[in-house]
């Protein structure tokens, strides 16, 4: 599935949940900004979309020592700037993620709003750490 197709499915998902979601079009003035910005139930969401099995673009040795979330996002194909931007938004209270499918977004939604821990991860939306 292409990144464009994944973006479209995620936008439809936001709409079905009663939220809003806009695509941020790439260009020199939006470098590093996530592909999608959305809102559900008064929560800001920023989502960087990658194709499944995207190769990491940042060498492993450069990822060492960075916050866990940034390392995970870069392992899914995010650039250093994209991961830093997601991390800044997360630290400010937004729900930030790299998604390779609409199922990734649904999983994160379940974790955030219903407290499910899926795949060994649990995100507490009220107590984000830096």
Secondary structure, 3 states (H helix, E strand, C coil): CCHHHHHHHHHHHHHHCCCEEEECCCCHHHCCCCCEEEEECCEEEEEEECCCCCCCCCCHHHHCCCCHHHHHHHHCCCCHHHHHHHHHHHHCCCEEEEECCHHHHHHHHHHHHHCCCECCECCCCCCCCC
